[in-house]
């Protein structure tokens, strides 16, 4: 999503609302996938989808909520939806076509399973556009559009092969619930898909090289962020190579080709580390607030349930009075518990705020005993610089003298 598109975003449909809807959709798809994977005995495929999809979805939702004009967040959300929904489809199709479940919309489930690979092929774009979605030169913008063209050609060829297979009866579904005509491709589609996969791999290597060059020219936290990204991208490049090498591995090591699919999770995980550890997008405040309110909610629910059980089962009070008293007690505890939990969470996940609060509290204690106006003024300027890091600080007294 470009900045211009974000500026024209409909007023009634804010980016925050879209993020909320996508979070609900992703959650429902995940619940459905867990159930379908168990019923269809495809737990391994479900674990792979969770390993890739959940980190992508969580990081993508946070970035999209914080910076809706940055395409990185929306790409990660799209990857998560493709991973999760693309696993729902084959599991459902396996139940419908192989395990004897009389379920409707079998063809739609087969079509849904086709988006799994499309999600994997979005990962190179994440590498290219990290961290702000902007490209430094026209050359790299041309490379972006070239990759988009390859991606679009892959969608068209996949759509044609899928349509031909669905129209031809009966619909052939393999042992994993995927469409046999595309998962075990032959003929023209095999030639086209193999060529496009080779191009995707070459583009991915090029995008990784671009970030490596940026890493060599950078310093400080940006250098650390790019280091994590390059590490995750390198694992992603090696994963399909190892995953497709089962036939050449010794029998005792062939399990590695299956585990290699989990390597695709390295990219969203490394991006998440870059965001959380090095405060990319200044998103640590959102993390600390979310975690704090989740902990407070859990603690107060536990306190509420404990008080209700104590009052009704141990002390023998009427249930109506016990519920009312427990509700009042939980409400009274909310503010002090939230402050305490927020401080503990900030100490770990939002260190900048915690350090600033500590500086201000220490200044407040020193100010109680201050008698020298000049010293108090200098102390105020020093604390402001340390806590807020402003470009300029000026102090005026009540009479207007600086």
Buried (B, 14 or more C-beta within 10 A) or exposed (E): BEEEEEEEBEEEEEBEEBBEEBBEBBEEBBEBBBEBBEBBEBEEBBBBBBBBBBBBBBBBBBBBBBBBBBBBBBBBBBBBBBBBBBBBBBBBBBBBBBEEEEEEEBBEBBBBBBBBBBBBBBBBBBBBBBBEBEBEEEEBEEBBEEBEEBBEBBEEBBEEBBEEBBEEEEBBBBEBBBBBBBBEBEEEBEEBBEBBBEBBBEBBBBBBEBBBEBBEEBEEEBBBBBBBBBBBBBBBBEBBEBBEBBEEEEEEEEEBBEEBBBBBBBBBBBBBBBBBEBBBBEBBBBBBBEBBBEBBEEBBEEBBEEBBEEBBEEEEBEEEEBBEBBEEBBEEBEEEBBEEBBBBBBBEBBEBBBBBBEBBEEBEEEEEEEEEEEEBBEBBBEBBEEBEEEEEEEEEEEEEEE
